[in-house]
Amino acid sequence: MITSTLQFDRKNLSDQILLDLYKKLLKPRMIEEKMLILIRQGKVSKWFSGIGQEAISVGVTAVLHKDEYILPMHRNLGVFTGRDIPLYRLFSQWQGKANGFTKGRDRSFHFGTQEYKIIGMISHLGPQLGVADGIALANKLKDNGKVTAVFTGEGATSEGDFHEALNIAAVWDLPVLFVVENNGYGLSTPTNEQYRCENIADKGVGYGIESHIIDGNNILEVYNKLNEIVDSVRENPRPVLLEFKTFRMRGHEEASGTKYVPQELMDMWAIKDPVDNYKNYLKEEGLLNDEEDEAIRAELKKEIDENYQLASNEEPIEALLSEELNDVYKEFIYQEVNSNNEVDNVRMIDAISQGLKQSLVRHENLVIMGQDIAEYGGAFKITDGFVNEFGKDRVRNTPICESAIVSAGMGLSINGYKSVIEMQFADFVSTGFNPIVNYLAKVHYRWQENADVVVRMPCGAGVQAGPFHSQTNEAWFTKTPGLKVVYPAFPYDAKGLLATAINDPNPVMFFEHKALYRSIYQDVPKDYYTLPFGKASLLKEGNDVTIISFGSGVHWALEVLEKNTDIKADLLDLRTLQPLDTEAIYNSVKKTGKAIILQEDTIFGGIASDISAMIMENCFEHLDAPVKRVGSIETAIPFTKALEDQYLPKNRFESELLQLVNY
């Protein structure tokens, strides 16, 4: 008899559990063997093999409750089979069929499913660690004793998102299992070229996180150790870093091969195979014989073949343009809430603060997060006093880690919460850019999950704050399908649109111009109200020219029109840039025959360029002059007032407008 080369300790596990674990190990292995055949036959385009690592996925999934979230990666097929997803749906997913989870829009394991409490990865790897933080935060707020497990590889532990997520989880005592599968190689790069500490588990020390090293090929060690840890975390919520020592017996993906791996290393790990060793152990224990093993394999093969055939018989997806466009955003039915007639004359900053506070009252599942927003009240004091009223669970100071906080907002949304995230300055969103444009923006299109997240963006120049605190970077996001972009110019609009942004289940980038915070006053209703997205405001009416602007540009245009009273213009304040009120734009331009677009951002690549092109394409026969764009000069934003004044388009707009009117 062949004996096991691994040391197994069953502890007090029943015979039935031991056999069930074998079946759970064997199933993903046999599916993978089928997939490797299909790849050679050209029936599957790509595959990331987890052969040799099955014990980790199977063990983690087996110890978690069915309603506890797991965030797996490419090589974690055992998570999906362990949650009993029908195999035909997995085969459909891998073949891009409709019974998969992404309607053919994403591949392999790049999907999630609320039904099975599995949240899939994106190719950037790191953001899902912060998503796990958000899911765990929601569990902690619910006080439901649930644990979240998130997988990553040793390569991704070098990403900033890994360190940010661990730090947040430690600071907030979040019940997260950070599962690191250390298989020795990040694609072809060995661990000695990735980090210098002896073990990845050592990285937990710096964050004050409990860490463990576990033999990732020994299913009983994985199962028994995790049972102990998970029970403890449910009782005493906290993050735990788990390093599983294992090996990848196939290439990073099948096309890459394993020629870069020394043969002696392959041979050493081959004898530690988690499936074969466990099978031999069960035979030694008298719990399995060859006949019983063959029967198990035959039953699994029948299930795999039948489900593969079901998926193969499924018709290919037909491209339907309307369905593609309709799935970019989760459906949002706007509900108008009108205010009473009682108003206060307040600044924009006060209106935003009121809107946030009233939304916190209205939505008990709303959490706001940002640097210094709690006791300090935020850099601009918008959340001053909020902690006293709503507590630190819902008004949360964050470490300086924008990427993981945005990802945590995604996790909160997955687990039934809304979030508002304050970027201290819009400029700093660049360090949280990836999860916004690659996770939040794409998640509903990919697998019909929504991102109920608002990112507040204090932005803009005119306050002599220099290159890193003055940008108005809306064009970074208007380019990205799946995001909504709001940019009010007045207190009344700011409050009503913020309420709508928080109600909307889609991700919203909410721009707030810092120079307008304390300089613009307006009568604003005291109570809660909403305003619709995609509706521009016509501030002035005339037949000479159409002026289109938003944010501070609206006020610059008003100043010029007050000075040049002979110019009779339509002045459109866009208010929202995505969705954009194209109907209002076209109707006005068709009436006046001339259009000028004023933005604070630099011209090239800005939204004014798109609006200009749209006018040319849709209103050309109505134009009496070329469409003009006015924006800032093509430099970074300078600090000194004279340079900043030169940079901004405010002082150039009047002459450009006069030229157009006189064309």
CORJOCOR-V353085 format. One record per backbone hydrogen bond with DSSP energy under -0.5 kcal/mol. NH is the residue of the N-H (numbers start at 1). CO is the residue of the C=O. E is the energy in kcal/mol with one decimal. If there is no record, write none. Layout:
# CORJOCOR-V353085
nh-><NH/NH>
co-><CO/CO>
e-><E/E>
This chain:
# CORJOCOR-V353085
nh-><8/13/18/19/20/21/22/23/24/25/26/27/28/29/30/31/32/33/34/35/36/37/38/39/40/41/42/43/44/49/53/56/57/58/59/60/61/62/63/64/68/70/71/72/76/79/80/81/82/83/84/85/89/90/91/92/93/94/95/96/96/97/98/100/105/110/111/113/117/118/119/120/121/125/126/128/129/130/131/132/133/134/135/136/137/138/139/140/141/142/143/144/148/149/150/151/152/154/157/157/158/159/162/163/164/165/166/167/168/169/170/171/172/173/173/174/176/177/178/178/179/179/180/180/181/181/182/182/183/186/187/188/189/190/191/193/194/195/202/203/204/205/206/207/208/209/210/212/214/216/216/218/219/222/223/224/225/226/227/228/229/230/231/232/233/234/235/236/240/241/242/242/243/243/244/244/245/245/246/246/248/249/249/252/254/256/257/257/261/265/266/267/268/269/270/271/272/273/277/278/279/280/281/282/283/284/285/286/287/288/293/294/295/296/297/298/299/300/301/302/303/304/305/306/307/308/309/310/311/312/313/314/314/320/321/324/325/326/327/328/334/336/338/344/346/346/348/348/349/351/352/353/354/355/356/357/358/359/360/361/362/363/364/366/367/368/369/370/371/373/377/378/381/383/384/384/386/389/390/391/391/394/395/396/396/397/398/401/405/406/407/408/409/410/411/412/413/414/415/416/417/418/419/420/421/422/422/423/423/424/426/428/429/430/431/432/433/436/437/438/439/439/440/441/443/446/447/448/449/452/453/454/455/456/456/457/458/459/460/466/469/473/476/477/478/479/480/481/483/484/485/486/487/488/494/495/496/497/498/499/500/501/502/503/504/508/509/510/510/511/511/512/514/516/517/517/518/520/521/522/524/524/526/530/531/534/535/536/537/538/539/539/540/544/545/546/547/547/548/548/549/551/553/554/555/555/556/557/558/559/560/561/562/563/564/565/567/568/569/570/571/571/572/572/573/573/574/574/576/577/578/582/585/586/587/588/589/590/591/592/593/596/597/598/598/599/599/603/606/609/610/611/612/613/614/615/616/617/618/619/620/622/623/623/624/625/628/630/632/633/635/638/644/645/646/647/648/652/653/654/656/657/658/659/660/661/662/663>
co-><6/10/14/15/16/17/18/19/20/21/22/23/24/25/26/27/28/29/30/31/32/33/34/35/36/37/39/38/38/47/50/53/53/54/55/56/57/58/59/60/65/117/149/70/73/76/76/77/78/79/81/80/86/86/87/88/89/90/91/92/93/92/315/97/102/107/109/118/114/113/70/118/109/122/124/125/126/126/127/128/129/130/131/132/133/134/135/136/137/138/139/139/175/69/177/71/179/181/153/154/155/156/159/159/160/161/162/163/164/165/166/167/168/169/170/169/174/148/176/240/150/177/178/242/152/179/180/244/181/189/185/186/186/188/184/190/191/191/199/200/201/202/202/204/205/204/239/241/243/214/245/215/217/218/219/220/221/222/223/224/225/226/227/228/229/230/231/232/176/210/178/240/212/241/180/242/214/243/182/244/183/51/247/257/47/253/253/254/258/262/262/263/264/265/266/267/269/270/273/274/275/276/277/278/279/280/281/283/282/282/289/290/291/292/293/294/295/296/297/298/299/300/301/302/303/304/305/306/307/308/309/310/311/318/319/320/321/322/323/325/332/334/336/524/344/522/516/520/517/347/348/349/350/351/352/353/354/355/356/357/358/359/362/363/418/394/420/396/422/370/374/372/378/377/377/381/383/385/386/386/387/391/391/368/394/395/370/399/401/402/403/404/405/406/407/408/409/410/411/413/412/365/452/367/454/369/420/421/456/422/458/425/426/427/428/429/430/432/433/434/434/435/435/436/439/442/443/444/443/450/451/419/508/421/454/510/423/512/471/638/466/471/473/474/474/475/477/479/480/507/578/509/575/511/490/491/492/493/494/495/496/497/498/499/500/453/484/455/508/486/509/457/459/513/513/514/514/516/519/346/344/522/342/337/496/579/532/534/573/536/537/571/571/568/568/594/545/570/546/596/572/487/550/551/551/552/552/553/554/555/556/557/558/559/560/563/564/566/567/545/540/569/547/570/537/571/549/572/574/485/485/580/581/582/583/584/585/586/587/588/589/546/628/548/596/597/630/632/603/606/606/607/608/609/610/611/612/613/614/615/616/619/619/620/593/593/595/597/601/647/633/636/640/641/642/643/644/649/649/650/652/653/654/655/656/657/658/660>
e-><-0.7/-2.4/-2.0/-2.3/-2.6/-2.4/-1.4/-2.2/-2.3/-1.9/-2.8/-2.0/-0.8/-1.2/-2.6/-2.2/-2.5/-2.2/-1.8/-2.5/-2.5/-1.3/-2.2/-2.3/-1.8/-1.6/-1.5/-2.7/-0.8/-0.7/-2.7/-1.3/-0.9/-2.6/-2.2/-2.7/-2.2/-2.1/-1.3/-0.9/-1.9/-1.9/-2.6/-0.6/-1.3/-1.9/-0.9/-2.4/-1.7/-1.1/-1.6/-1.8/-1.1/-1.2/-2.9/-2.2/-2.1/-2.5/-1.5/-0.5/-1.0/-3.4/-0.5/-1.5/-2.0/-2.6/-1.7/-3.4/-0.6/-2.1/-2.5/-0.6/-0.9/-2.1/-3.0/-1.3/-2.1/-0.7/-1.9/-2.0/-1.4/-1.9/-2.4/-2.7/-2.6/-2.2/-2.0/-2.5/-2.6/-2.1/-1.0/-1.6/-2.0/-2.0/-2.7/-3.1/-2.2/-1.1/-0.6/-0.6/-1.5/-1.5/-0.7/-1.2/-2.8/-2.6/-2.2/-2.1/-2.5/-2.5/-2.2/-2.7/-2.5/-0.5/-0.7/-2.2/-2.1/-3.1/-0.7/-2.8/-3.1/-0.9/-0.8/-3.1/-2.8/-0.6/-1.1/-2.2/-1.3/-2.6/-0.8/-0.9/-2.3/-0.7/-1.3/-2.0/-1.8/-2.0/-1.0/-2.0/-1.4/-1.1/-0.6/-1.0/-1.6/-2.6/-0.7/-2.2/-2.8/-0.9/-1.9/-1.4/-0.8/-2.5/-2.7/-2.8/-2.1/-2.2/-2.2/-1.7/-2.2/-3.4/-2.0/-1.6/-2.5/-2.5/-1.4/-2.8/-2.4/-2.8/-3.1/-0.6/-3.0/-0.5/-3.0/-0.7/-2.3/-0.7/-2.3/-0.6/-0.9/-1.9/-0.7/-0.5/-1.9/-2.2/-0.7/-0.6/-2.0/-0.8/-1.7/-2.7/-2.1/-2.1/-1.8/-1.2/-1.3/-1.2/-2.1/-1.1/-2.5/-2.4/-2.0/-2.4/-2.0/-2.3/-2.1/-1.2/-2.7/-0.9/-2.7/-2.5/-1.9/-2.2/-2.5/-2.5/-2.2/-2.3/-2.8/-2.2/-2.0/-2.8/-2.9/-2.4/-2.1/-2.4/-2.1/-2.0/-2.1/-2.5/-2.2/-0.7/-0.7/-0.6/-0.6/-2.2/-2.4/-2.4/-1.3/-1.0/-0.9/-0.6/-0.5/-2.3/-1.0/-2.4/-0.6/-1.1/-2.3/-2.1/-2.4/-1.9/-2.7/-2.5/-2.5/-2.5/-2.9/-1.8/-2.1/-1.6/-2.1/-2.9/-0.7/-1.6/-2.1/-3.2/-2.7/-1.8/-0.6/-1.1/-0.8/-3.0/-1.3/-1.8/-0.6/-1.0/-2.0/-1.0/-3.2/-0.5/-2.4/-0.6/-1.3/-2.7/-0.5/-0.5/-1.1/-1.9/-1.9/-2.4/-2.2/-2.4/-2.0/-1.6/-2.1/-2.7/-2.0/-2.2/-1.7/-1.6/-2.9/-2.2/-1.6/-2.1/-3.3/-2.8/-0.5/-0.7/-2.5/-0.5/-3.4/-1.6/-1.6/-1.4/-1.5/-1.9/-0.9/-1.1/-2.5/-2.6/-0.5/-1.0/-3.0/-1.9/-1.7/-2.4/-2.4/-2.0/-1.1/-0.6/-2.1/-2.3/-3.0/-3.0/-0.6/-3.2/-0.8/-2.8/-1.9/-0.6/-1.1/-0.5/-1.3/-1.5/-2.2/-0.9/-1.4/-0.7/-1.6/-2.1/-1.9/-2.8/-3.5/-0.6/-2.6/-2.3/-1.9/-2.9/-1.9/-1.8/-1.6/-2.6/-2.1/-1.7/-2.4/-2.3/-3.5/-2.9/-0.7/-3.1/-0.7/-2.3/-3.1/-1.2/-0.8/-0.7/-0.5/-1.4/-0.5/-1.9/-3.1/-0.6/-2.4/-1.9/-1.3/-0.5/-0.6/-0.5/-3.0/-0.5/-1.0/-2.6/-0.8/-2.7/-0.8/-2.3/-0.6/-3.5/-0.5/-2.6/-2.4/-0.8/-1.3/-1.3/-0.6/-0.6/-1.8/-2.3/-2.1/-2.0/-2.0/-2.3/-2.2/-1.5/-2.3/-0.8/-1.8/-0.6/-0.8/-2.6/-2.0/-0.6/-3.2/-0.6/-3.0/-0.6/-2.7/-0.7/-2.9/-2.3/-1.8/-2.0/-1.6/-3.0/-2.5/-1.9/-2.5/-2.6/-1.1/-2.6/-2.9/-2.6/-2.4/-2.7/-0.5/-0.5/-2.5/-1.0/-2.3/-1.0/-0.9/-2.5/-2.5/-2.2/-2.6/-2.4/-2.3/-2.2/-1.9/-2.8/-0.6/-1.9/-0.6/-1.4/-3.4/-0.7/-2.3/-2.8/-1.7/-1.8/-2.4/-0.6/-2.8/-3.1/-1.6/-2.1/-2.4/-1.0/-1.8/-0.6/-1.9/-2.7/-2.5/-2.2/-1.9/-2.7/-2.1/-1.3>
